[in-house]
Amino acid sequence: VKRIGNPTTKVIGVETIDGDAMKRSLDQGDRATLEEVGPFSDGTAVKIVGKEPFRICKQLLEDIVLVDNDEICAAIKDVFEETRSITEPAGALSLAGLKRYIIDNNLIGAQKKFVAVVSGANMNFDRLRFVAERAELGEGREALLSVDIPERPGSFIALHTIIHPRAVTEFIYRYNVTGDRAHVMLSFRVDPKSRKEEVKEILAALEMNDMKGYDISDDELAKSHARYMVGGCQVVSDERIFRFEFPERPNALRSFLLGLHQGWNISLFHYRNHGADLGRVLAGIQVPPSDYPAFDEFLEKLNFAYIEETENVVYKRFLRG
């Protein structure tokens, strides 16, 4: 490229933030050895670069861009949506780096030409689950928040009203029996071009409604673990547990929540949009025995498929104290 192309052409390398052996080597002027290497982009995961690649890169590269796994997942999705081809993480590394380079150098709309050399389609099918889960965050189309809300009836709907009409992709809540504040984890879609301003506005709106929000989109513990562990065992009086299904379409989740808002307190809620045709919700609702006839009538009128799981052994072991 340097020999036959335009002499002003820049060649930029790309590595992962947890596999940056070449960048460290170029920075120190000699080959560096990493103690640990992240395995996600396994095609580029080396502890020490070869002598010849180091010589060539030292002579010809202008810079090296570092990207994280979420950005790689977003690039894999970009390639698929454009070409219907699936690359391996190392194959999409160049596109992830190109996007990062454009953003870091304020080159959006600069009318310059960029080329990403994409190669490698050795994709493990099981890995696609992780790619699909993290792509939205990687391209800035999804925000993940932790929100403290008052533990009182009506707060749940008030929180969703602040997020609405944005598409909610995840909603996790468990009743807090020991305090007056509840903790909710939720994610929703945002415009990547105005993500920062959009999230800032939402956090401000939460403050105005006696809620405290935290943007945890970049928190690895939250993304990999905490989002699957919210809640735990709680002793909640008069709690009944249900699995609901509803058609996954715009405003379907809000319609579901408004349908539930009949005076009975929601004590547990779990929803995650997986791209299926049906939305699946696990909900705990506090219903005094005296209200059973009215509540059962309410369920029949709700017009959603449901199964009661109050006697489910998994619920008893992991969610009910």
N, C-alpha and C positions, 0 to 999 in steps of 0.2 A: 504494500500500500504506500509506504513512504517513498519507494523508488519510482513507481509508475504513476502515482496520483499527484494531486495538487500539493505543492510543497508546504502549504499552510495547513494541511490536514493534520488533525491531532489524533493520536491513538491513546485511548484511555483503558486501563485495565480495571477489572472488577474482582473483588474478593468479598467473602463474608466477614462480618465483624468478629466472628470466633474462629476464623481460618485465614488470617491476614499475614501469612508467612512472607509473601513477596513484598508487600508494602513495608513491613518491618525491615526486611533485608535491604530494600532500596533506601530507606530512611537512615540506616546505620552504615551503609556502604559495603556490607558483607552479608553473606547468607546467615539468616537468623533461624534458630530452632525453637519451635513452639512446644510448650509443655503439654498442652491439650489442644485438640482440634475438634470443632463442631462437626458432627457427621451428616447434617441434613444435606448439604451440597457435597455429597461424597465424591463426586468427580473432580473436585478441586481441594479435597481435604488432605493436605500434606503437612507434616510437621516441619519439613525443610525443603526448599525448592532446589531443583537441579542446577548444576553449574551453568549449562548452556542456556536454559530459560532465563536464569538470572542475568547472564551477560547480555542477551538480546533485549530483555526488558529494561535493563539499566541504560542501554544505548538508545532505545526507541520510544519508550513510554513517556508521555507527558505527565501522567498522574495515575493514581489508583483510587477508585471509589469503593467505599465499604457499604454493604447493605445487610439488613437483617433478614431473618427467615420469613417474616410477614411480607416484606417487599418482594421476596422471591416468589412466594405463593401468589401474590397479586400479578406478577409477571407471567407465571404459568397460566393464570386465568386469562390474561390479555392475549397470549398466544393462541389459546384454545378458542376464544371468542372470535378472533380474527381469521384463523386458519382451520379450525376444528382439528388441530393437532395438539398432542400433549407432550410437552418436553419434561425431561427430568429437571430437578432443581439446578444442577450445574449448567444445564442447557439454557435455562431461562435467566441465568445470572447476569448475562450481558444486558438484557432488556431492563432488568431491575436496576442495574447500575446506570444505564442511560437515563432512566426516569429520575433517579436520584441526582445525577449530574446536572440535568436540566433545571431541577428545582433549586439545587444549591447555588447555581450560577445565574438564577433569574432569567432563564432563556425561554420561558414559555411565551410563544408568539413571536420569537425572535427571527423567524423566517430563515433559519439555518437548517442545513441538512445533517441528519444523524443516521448512522447505520449501526445496528446491533448484530453481531455475528452469533447466531443461535445454533447450537448443535447439541445432540444428545437426547434420546428419548427412552432411556432405560428407567422407566417409572414403575415403581412397585405399586400395585393396585391398592394395598392397604394404606399407603402414604397419601392417596388422594383424599382420604377423610380429613387429614390434617390440613392439606392444601385448601380444601373447600372451607374449612372452619376459619382459617386465618386470612384468606384472600381479601375479604371485605375490609378488615382492619388494616391490612397492608397497603391497600390503595386509598385509604382515607375515606371510604364510603360508609364506615360503621364506627360509632363511638360507644365505648363501654364505660358506664358510670356506676359508682357506688353512691347510694343516696340514703341519708338518715331522714326518716319521716316521723311525725308524731304517731304514737301507737294508740290511735283512736279511729272509730268508724268514719269513713269518708276520705281518709288520707290516701288510700290506695287509688281511688278514682281521681282525686285531686292531682296526684303525681302523674298519672297517665294523661290527664288533660293538658298538663304543661308540655309533655312530649308530643302530643297529638298536633297536627296530622301526620307527623313523621311515622314511617313504618317501623314498628317495634319488632326486633328480631329475637329478643330474649328478655324474660321477666322472671326474676327469682326472689321469693320473699318467704320468711318464716316468722311467725308470731314470737315476739319477745316477751316472755312472761315475767322477767325480772326487772324490767325498767319501763320508762314511758317513751322510749325511742325505738323504732324498728329500723332494720338495715335491709335495703333492697339493692340488688344488682340487676342492671338492665342494660341492654344495648339497642341501638336504633340506627337507621340509615340517615346519612347526612350527605350534603353536596361536598365532594372533596375540594372544590375550588373555594368554598367559604366555610370549611369545617371549623377552623379556629374560632371565627366570629360566632358561628352557630352554637357551638358548645358553650362559649362564653355567655351568650344570651340565655341559654337554658340554665346554666349555673346561677345566674343573677335572678332569674324567675323563681328558681327553687328557694333562694334566700328570702325572697319577698313573701313566700308562702310557708314560712317556718320550717323549711327543709334545708339540708346541707348536702350538696353534691360534690363528688370528686371524680375527675377524669382519670380513669385507670387503664386507658387504652394501651399504654406502653408498659404496664406492669405485668411482667412475665408470670409471677405467681398467680395473679388474678386470672390471666388468660389460660394458663395450663392446669391450674388446680382449684383455686377458690371458687370459680364459677360453677364447679361441679359439686361443691361441698357446703354451699350455703344452707344454713338451717340447723340440722342436728336434732337430737331428741328434745322434745319439749312436752311438758304436762299441760295440755290445753283442755279446759273443761268443755264438754258438750261438742267436741270436734268430730265431724264426719268427713271422710275423704272420698273424692270422686275423680275419676278420669273422664274428661270431656273431649269430644271431637267436633270440629266445625270446619266448614270449607275455608281454605286458605286464600282469601282474597282481600283487597284493600278494605280497611275499617272493620274487618271481621273480628279481630281481637277486641277492639273497643266496643263493638256491639255486644260481644260476649260479656265484657266487664259490666256494661250498663245493665245488661239483663240480670246479672247477679246482684246488683246493687238494690236490694230490697229490705235492708235493715239488718240482715244477718252478717256478722263480722267474718271477713276472710282471714283465716289464720295461717294458711300456707298457699303458695302459688308458684307454679313452675311452668314456664312456656319457653320453647326454643323453636325458631323457624328453621327447618332443615330443607326447605325447598320442595316439600311434598305437597300433594294436593289437599291434604287435610292438616289442620292445626291441632295439636294435642296439648292439653292442659291437665296438670294435676293440681287440684284445688282442695284445700281444707276449709270448712265452713263451720262456724260455731252455731249449732241449732239446739236450743233447749228442747227436751222431750215433749214439752207441751206444744211446741211449734211443729212437730213432725207432720201432722196432717196438712197444714198450710204449706210447709216446705215441699212435701212430696207433690202437692198440686202445682207448686211453682216449677218444679223440675219437669213435669209433664208439659207445661206450657212454654218452657224455655226453647224447645224445638232444636235441641242439640243431643246427639247420641252421648250416652253416659253409662258408666259402670261404677257402682259404689265399691270402694276398696277399704272401708273402715276396718274390716277384719283381716285384711291382707297381712301375711306374716312379715313381709319386708317393711311395711309401714310400722308395724308394732316393734320391730327390732331396731330400726334406724331413725324413725321420725317421731315416735311417741315415747315419751319418758316413762 
